[in-house]
Amino acid sequence: MNVSVKKAYDLLKQWKGDRYVFGVGVLDQIGSITAAYGKKALVVCNNTYMKPVADRVAASLKAAHVELAGGSIAPDAKPNAPREDVYRLESYILHYKPQVIVAVGGGSTIDACKAANMLATLGSAVTPEIDHYFGTGVVTKSLEDTGKKLLPLIAVETSASSGAHLTKYSNITDPVVGQKKLIVDMAVVPQVAVFDYETTVSMPLSVTIDGALDAIAHTFEVFCGAKGEHYQKAAEIAETAMDLVTTYAKVLVKDPKNIEAREAIGLATDLGGYAIMIGGTSGAHLTSFSLVDIVAHGTACGIMNPYYAVFYAKAIQEQLKVVGHIFAKHGYIKEDVAALSGRELALVVSQGMIEFGKSIGAPTKLNDLKGFTEAHVARALNAAKDPQLEMKLKNMPVPMTAADVDTYMEPILRAAATGDLSIIKEM
């Protein structure tokens, strides 16, 4: 077994214990897991291209004497969890009155089920409008104030992506304005998560590569902002996840059905989920929320992180050495990282990250994206000033306020549009 694969299993078991069932060939345990929480389950899943997975879940539930609420599987959420899908799934919960929810899919489906569960529970007592719950800790406070409890949620992840099955985040999109917003709350963490890495073979390669980039984004951004007691753990998680991605992503590009590589990328994305539970993401994630109409989330973060790394240069010298060593080990950096410092170090490591992106066919600048316009720059700058997204500004290794956005974030976005790292200002 690859050293980083073993390390990843160890880290995840230490973190989640019995609340996470993961590996190759574990999907059929879903019936017995669900039965412990209720005998009537609302199952949410895509029933077209994911039908083989849906059928296996349904068969496992039937064998465990768990009935499907409504008698069938509810359709999943569209990419980026549009708010109308959240309201639709809320209506399924209110009409069918399940004892437990089983969300089967990628991050969008799981995020939508988290939010729908919240609205179905709190809508009548607090407000049915989802905007009220965006931000940090609002759900927990509402539950405490009303004495209500969320339904048990079991997340069956099928895509190496956001780590939604493990985390306190629910990303919901308003497609009218093309903006994603975030619920951050321990109350929405699934009771149990299941991830059979073999199921990711059913996913398009582009989805898995997007997840691989998201794994780097989660672990890199958290590591860059890590301090004190969390620093060493964030470093351990980041080194392991990035080594897995830089080792196995190219293998999957050549052979999308390679189970060993699927397992490795799944582990890397799970470590990304671990990372964002001990620290916060920052600039690249914030910008990605304004690009939802033209690019998948992980790829957006993958584009942006090298440019934010240059902006953060003074504050993340130790982190850049660690990350630079990994990209150099896999041939993406030729320079001696140990001999570099300051902005020069940041430029070399950022270029190494860009070279890795190119090696797997990922876009590495915003102008590579079909549909990218000046309006996206304006949207991203405006979103950065939104109080509900202020946490991302504060999480930056070089924190910004809304007043700093036009002066310092705009050059980052301009650099990311063209690939010109030289125009990035440092605070």
Secondary structure, 3 states (H helix, E strand, C coil): CCHHHHHHHHHHHHHHHHHEEEECCCHHHHHHHHHCCCCEEEEECCCCCCHHHHHHHHHHHHHCCCEEHHHCCECCCCCCCEHHHHHHHHHHHHHHCCCEEEEEECHHHHHHHHHHHHHHHHCCCCCCCHHHHCEECHHHHHHHHHCCCCCCEEEEECCCCCCHHHCCEEEEEECCCCEEEEEECHHHCCCEEEEEHHHHHHCCHHHHHHHHHHHHHHHHHHHHHCCHHHHHHHHHHHHHHHHHHHHHHHHHHHCCCCHHHHHHHHHHHHHHHHHHHHCCCCHHHHHHCCCCCCCCHHHHHHHHHHHHHHHCHHHCHHHHHHHHHHHHHCCCCCCCHHHCCHHHHHHHHHHHHHHHHHHCCCCCCHHHCCCCCHHHHHHHHHHHCCHHHHHHHHHCCCCCCHHHHHHHHHHHHHHHHHCCHHHCCCC
